C-alpha cells in the first residue's frame, strides 16, 4: 500500500491558477453564509430542488434511473421504492439527508464511511452494504467494439481496510494543520478514495456523498442549494478524463493531483455562481415563473435551450416554460434559433435598445 503525505503534495498544487480559485471560493463562501443567515427560510425551495437533482444525477452517472415523477416522490418520501434502482435511489436520498442534517457529527473515519455505505444499501436485498470489498475490482471502460479496457487497478481487497485507515489518518493529520486549505485537501482525499475503490459497488456515489460531507464540515454549504452531482454529471466525460490523468502512477506515488483538484474546484466555483444567479432571480427579485424564464434568457450569454432553462428551474413545468417562450417570441424579446430537437433561444438585444 502506498504512503499518503498530503503536506508534501499540497505544496505542489499552489499554482497561481489554483490560488485564484481558492480566493474566489473563499469570497463566495462569506457572501453565501451571510445570505443564508438572513434568508434561511427563503432558501427552502432551492434546498428541495437540489436534493432532487443531486439524487437523480449521482445515480444517473452509474446508470441507476427511474422516471422523473417516481424520482420526485421517492426523494420527497411520498412513495415506496420499487425495484433495485429505486431502492438504491432511496438509499442515496437518506444518506444525503443524513449528511445535510448531521455533518458536524459524522467524522471522516473508516467506521463511519462503512455506516454511510450500509445506509446507501439499506433498502436493497444485497448484503454488500457496510462492508469493504471481498474481491479485487477494476475500473474499466467499454470500447466501441464491445471489449473492455482496464483504466485503473485499485488496491487489492486484502489491503483495503488498512488503506482506508491510512487514508483517513493522513486526511485527519492534514486537516488539523491551519496552514492547509480544506478546499485542496478535499479533492485529494476523494481521488485517493476512488483509487482505493474500497467497496464492491457504490464507490462513485459514496465519493460524491463524501465530497459534500467534507465541504460541509469545512463550512462550504453551496452543495445544499446547488447540486454538485448535477454539475459533475453534466461534465461526466471531463470528470473521467481528469480522474484518469490524476490516478496515473498512483500506486508508485508519482501521480499528479492537479487535474482532479482543478476540476473539482471549478465545480465548486460553478455552483457558487449558480447560487448567486438562482438567488437573484428566485428570491431577491420575487419574480413570477414566466418572469424567471425571461430573466434566465436575458442573463445568458449566447443561446440557451428549453432543456437548459428547465434544469435551472426544475420547479417550473414544461408547459409554463413553453408558454413563456411563445409570449417572449411574440413580443420580440427573444429570437428562436434552429428547430426541432436543436431549437435554442437568445435575447433580442436590438429590441431591448429600441425600447
N, C-alpha and C positions, 0 to 999 in steps of 0.2 A: 504494500500500500504506500502510495506517495505521501510525502510530508506536505503540510499546508502552512505557509508562512505569509499571512496576509499583510503584515507590516512591510515586508520586503516588496511584495507585489504591488502594494498600494503606491509606493513611490514611483513605480514605472508608469502609472496612469496619469500623473499630474501634468498632462499636456495643456497648453493654453485653451484648446477647444473644450476639453473636459472641465477645466476650472470655470470656463464661461458657462457651461451647462449647469454646474453646481450653483453658481451665483444666481442664475435665472430661477432655478427651483427654490432656492432659499428665499428669494424675494416674493415669489408667488405663494410660498407656504405662509409667510407672515400675513399677506393680504387675505388669503383664503381663511385662515384661522380667525382673523378679526371679523370677517363677514359671517362665519359660522356662529360665533358668539352672539352677534347682533340679530341674526336671522335664522336661527336653527330650525324653528318650526316651518319657515317658508321653504326650506330645502327638502322637506319630506317627499315631495314628488320626484325630485332628482334622485333621491336615495332609492326609491322603489323602482324607478326606471333602470338605474344602474344595476340593481340586483338581478333584474330580469335579463339584461344584456350580458352581464358577467356570467351568469349560469348558462345561458344559451351559447355564448361564444366559446367559453372554455371547453365545454363538452363537444361543441361542433368541431373544434380543431381535432379531436380524437375520433370523429365520426359517430358521436352519440347524439342523436337528434330525435325530435318529436315535432308535432305541429305547433304553430305559434299559439293557438288557443290553449292547447294542453299545457304548453310550457308555462304560460302566464298563470294558469290555475295551479300548477304544481308549485311554482315559486311563491305564490300567494297562499299556499297550503289550503287550497279550496277543493282538492280532489285527491283520490288515492292513486299513486303511480301504478301503471300497468306495463308489464314487460320489462326486460332488462334495462333498456335505455332510460326509461322514465324512472326506474328505481335508482339508477346511478345519478340522474339529474336531481332527484330528491335528496340524495346524499350530499351532493355538492351544495345544494341550497342550504342545508342545515349547517355544514361546516363553514360556509361563507357567513351565515348569520352569527355563528358562534365567534368567529374572528372579529366581525363587526362590533359585537357587543362585549367581548371579553379579552381583547388583545393584550391588555395590561397584565392579565393573569395566565397567559399562555407563553411560557418560556420556550426558547428555541433549544430544546433538548431532545435526544433520540426518543425517550419515552413519550413525550408529548406529541412528537411527529407521528409516532405509531398510533396514538389515540385519535389524532385527526384522520389518519388513513383508515382506521377502524370505522369511524363515523361516516366516512365517504362511502363505505360499502354496507352500511347498517341495514339498508332495505334490500340488499341483494342476497341471493342464496349462496353466493360464493364464500369460501372460507378464507380467502386471501386477505381480507381486511384486517389491519392491525398487526401484520407480520411482515418482516423483511423477506425478501425473495429466498426461495429454497432451491432455485436452479439458476444457472447462468443465463443472462439475457443479452441481446444485441440491439443496437439501434440501426435499423436498415431502411432502405428506400426501394420502392418498386420501380424498375426501369421500364421504358416503353414496350419492350419485348416481353414483359411479364416476369422477368427474372428479378432477383433481389440483390442489392449491393450493400455490404456492411459499411455503414458510415462511422460507427464507433463501437468499440468493445468495452462495455462498462466493467466496473470492479466485479470480480467473481463473487458468487453467493457466499462462499465461506469467509470472505473478508468484509462483508457488508456491515455487520454490526460494529466491528472495530472502526471501519471507515466513517461511519456516521458519528461515532464518539469523537474521532479526530476532527471531523468537520465542525461539529458543534462547539468543541473546546477551542478550536482555532478562532471561530467567529466570536465566541464569548470573550476571549482574550483581546481580540482586536476592538470590539465594540466598546470595551471598557476604557480604551485609550481616548481621551478627549480631543487629541490632535487628529484623529482619524474620522473622516466624514462617513456616517452610516450609508449615505447615498452611493458611495463607491463600494462599500462592503456588501451591500445587499445583492447586486448582480454577481459579484464574485462568489458569494455563498450559493446563489441559485445555480450558477454554472457548475460548481463543484458537486452540488446535489444531483444535477442531471447527469454528470459524468459517472457518479457512483451508481445512479439508477437503482435505488435500494429496494424497489418493490417489483413484484411480478407484473403488476398492472397499476395504472393510475399515477405514474411518475410525472407526466406533463401537467395534469390537473393539480396535483399536490404542489408542484413548483410554482404555479400561479397563485394558489392559496397562500403559500409561504411568502411569496413576494408581497402580497397585501399585508400579511402579518408583520413582516419586517418593517415595511413602510409605516404602518400604524404605530408600532412600538417606538418609532423614532419621531412621531409627530407629523407625518405626511399622510393626510387623510383624503387626498384627492380621489383615491380609488373607491371611496364610499359613494361618491356622487357622479363620477365619470368612470365607465367600465374600462379598466386597463386590459382586461381579457379581450374585449371587442377590438381595441386598438391593435393588440397583438394578432388577433385572428385576421384583421383586415390587412396585415402586412406579414402574413404567415411565411411566404417564400423568403423574405428578408430575414425573418426570425430564424428559420432553419439554416440559412446561409451563415449568419454570424455565429450561430451555435456551433456549427461545424468548424468555422475558422478559429474560434476560441478554444475548442476542445482538442484540436490537433496537437499532438505532443503532450497531452495531459499526463499520461502515465509516467513520462520521462521528466516531468516538471519543466518542460520547455514551452508550454502553451502560452498564448498571448490573450489575456483577459480583455484587452482593449475593444475589439469588435463588439463583443456582447455587452460590455459596460456602456459603450457609446450608444448602442441600440436601445438599451433599457432606459437610459437617461433621456433619450429622445422620446420614448413612450411617455414618461412621466411629464416632460415638458408639454407634449401634445395634450395630455389630459388636463393640465392646469389651464392651458389656453382655451380648451373647450369648456372648462368650468366657467371661466370668465364670460365666454360668449353665451353659454346657456343661462347664467345668472342675469346677464344684461337683458336678454330677450324675455326669459320666462318669469323673472321675479322683479327686477328693478323697474322695468317699464310697465309691467302689468298688462301686456298685450293680449288681445284675443288670439285664438288659434289661427285664423286667416292672416292676422297681422304678423304673427310669428313666422309664418311661411314667407310672407313678403320680406320681412327683415332678414331672414336667413339668405334669401337670394340676393338681396341688396348688399349684404355684407360679404358675399362670396366673391373672391377674385376669380374671374373666368366663368366657366359654366358649371352647372350642378344638375344632377338627375333627380327624378322623383324619389327613387330609392334612397339616395343620399339625404334628401330632405327628411324622409320618414325615419331614417336612422338617427337623425339629430332630434327628432320629436316623436318618439315611439308612442306617446300618449295621444297623438293626433291620428285619426282614422284615414285610410287611403282615400275615401270619398271626400272628406273635408279638404285634404291636400289637393285633390283633383279639382274641386270646386274653386279653391283659392287660385290655382294656376290658371283656370279658364278666365276668372274675373281679372286677374292681373294682365293676361294677354289681351282681353277685350279693352282694358284701359290703356293699353300700350305701354305698361310699366315694365314688362319683361318681353324677351324675344325667345321664341321657340327655335331650337336648333335640331335638325335631323328629324327622324320619325321612327315609329315602332319601338323596338327594344333599345335603340340607340338615341332616343329623344333626350335632350337636355335643355336647360333654360339659362339665360343670362340676363342681368339687369340692363334695361334700356336707358343708358345714361343721357342719350340725346333727348329723350322725352323728359327726363328729370330737369335738364337745363332749360328746356322751353317753359317748364312750369315755374 
